[in-house]
Amino acid sequence: VKADEALKDTGDKRYRGLVFKGDIEDFYTTQENVEDKDGKFFAKYVTINSKDSKELDSPYYAIYSFLGKGGKVTMPAYMDVGEDKNVPIYAVSSSFLTKDLPTNGIDRIISLEISEGIAAIEEKAFFGANRLKNVKFPSTLIFIGEKAFMGCGLKGKLEIPKNVAEIGKTAFRDNKSLTDVVILNPNLKFGAGVFDATVTIHGIKGSTAEEYATKNKLNF
């Protein structure tokens, strides 16, 4: 399934950046792991199922593990998965870089660029990646999940692209050296406590960014 196909508006309910018919609570994920032997990343195939076990039509691939040396890393939007070539990657999984995986590179990535095409960064995707100093997001990104970058080493200035529609609660908390965040979407939806109190928010007057900054007593 191509990323743009996965983004088709099939209803008014959103699950991790994807839109489905029905209520969000009616869905759960099943995951079949697949490996890209040629590269540094592992991906998995995720399908969304309703409680009556009827599979929906928006399965996607998500990167869930990094096996490289670290340093400056570019996360691909396409991977060869088994016999399938140039498979589009929709998301960075919730289990990406978790410390439970003994071979992952959580302590090795310092600078990260997420390639154009990736649309969702799921809950806790980079949680605790404490050497991660900076990250560049793609313009295709629409969703950043809860605690996605909590407890990282982000520093200086961060830009959130215009297409990002939602940031989950505490997504960027505990990044003590992160000083400035630029919000390009005037209608971005914020969860609770997304940023530390030391952050200055930059955005459009009258935007939800200004509203968030005022409510949380942050500089704007």
N, C-alpha and C positions, 0 to 999 in steps of 0.2 A: 504494500500500500504506500503510495507516494505521500509525502508530507502534505502537499496541497489537497490531496483527496481526503486525508484524515481531518483536515480543517474545515471541510464542508459543513455548512450550517444545517443540521438535520433536526433541530429542535431548539428549545430554550434552556436546556439544562447543561451545566458544564462539569466535567470531571477531569481534573489535572490538565486543564487547558483544552480538552476535547469537548465537543458538543454532541450530546445524544438526546434521543427522545426518552421521556420518562423521568423519574425522580433519581437524583444522585444516589440516595441511599439504597436504591435497587440494584446497584452494580458492585461487582468486586472483580479482582483481576486473577487470571491464571497465567502462569509464566512457564515457558519452555526455553531453557538456556541453550544458546548456540555460541560457538566460539569462532573468532576470526584468527586463524592460526598465523596469518601473514602479518598481522599488525600488533599494536601495543594494547588494543582495547578488546574487551569481550562485550558481546551484546546479548540481549535476550528478546524473545518474541512474546509480546504481551497481548492477550485478547481480553476484551471486556464482555462479561456475561451477566445476564440478569439472574435473579434468584430462581427463576424457573428453568435455568440452564440453557436458555436460548442464546446462542452466540450472536453478538451484534456485528455490524459490518465495518468496524473501525479498529482492526488490530494494528499494532505498530511495533517497530523495533526500538529498543532502548539500550544505550550503553550502560553497563553496570560495573565494569572493573577496568582498572588501568594497570598494565604490567611493565611499563617503560621505566627508563632511568630517571625521569623527572626533569627538573629545570624548567625550560620554556617548552610548553606543550600546546599543540593544536589538536583539538578534539574534532574528528571527522564527522561530516554529515552523511557520508556514504561509506559503506564497508562491504567487503566480500565476505559473505556468510555461507560457509559450505560451498555448494555449487552455484549459489546465487551471487551474481556479480553486481557491484554498485547498488547495494540495497540501501534505500534512504533510511536515515536514523531520525526518528521523530523526537525522542526525549533522552534526557540523562536520568537514569533510574534512581529511585530512592536508596538503593543499596550501593550506588557507586561510591567508591572510596571509603566504605565503612571499615572500621578496624577489625571486624570479624574475619575479613579475608586476609590470610597471612601473606599472600603474594601481591596485594595491591600497593599502589604508590601514594598513599595519603600523605606521607611526610616528605615526598620528593618533588611535587609540583610547586613551582615558585611563581611562574607566569603562565596564564591560561588564556587561549583564544578559542572560543566556541564557534565552529564554522557556520556559515549561512545555510539555512535549511532546518536546523534544530529549533523546535518550537516550544519545548517545555523542559524546565528543570524541576524535578520532582522534590518532594519533601525530604529534607536531610541529605540531599545529594552530595554536598561537599562539607557536611557537618564535621567540624574539628580538624579540617585540613590547615593546620596552623602555620605552615610555611608559604601558603598561597598569598602572595603580596598584591597581585593585580589580576583582573579578569576583563576580557573584552567580549561583550555579548553580540550576537548576530541581530540584524534587523528583523529576522523572522521570529524572534522569541516573543511569545505571548503570555507565558506563565512562569512564575518563580514560586516554588512551594514553601511551606512552613519550615523554618530552620535550615533552609537550603544552604546558606553560607554562614551559619552561626558558628562562632568560635574559630574563625579563620584568621589569617594574618593580614587581611586587606588593609591597604594604606593609601593615603592621599585622596585622589578624586575618582569617583565611579560614575559612569553614565548608564542610565536605564533607557533602552531604546523606546521609540514612540509606539511600537506595536504591543509592548507589554501591557496587558489589560489588568493584571492582578499580581500582587505580591503577598504571600502568606505571612502570618504573624511570626515575629522574631527572626525573619529571614536573614537579616544582616547584623544581628545583635552580637555583642562581644567581639567587635573588631575595633579595638581601641585606637588604632592609628588611621582609621578611615575618617577623613575630615569633611569631605564635600561630596554630595550626591546630586547629579543633574537628572531631573525627571522630565522627559520629553512629551509624555502623554498627559494632557490636561485633565483627563478623566480617569486616571489610574485608580484602581481600588486597592486600598491599603488594609492589611491585617493589623492586629494590635502589636505595638512595640517593635516595629520593623527595624528601626535603627537605634543606635546609642544616642544618649542625650547630647553628646559632644559634636554630632554631625550638623553641618549646615546644608539645608535643602535649597536647591536652585530649580526654579520652575516658572510657570506662567502665572501672573497675577489672576486671582479668582479661580485658580485650579484646585483640584483635590490635593495636590502637593502642598499648596499654601494652607489649605484647611488642616491637613495632617500636621504640618509644622506648628501651626498655631495651637492646635489641640494638645500636642505633646511638648510644647514650650521649646521648640527647636528654632534656631536662627533660620531665616528665610531671606 
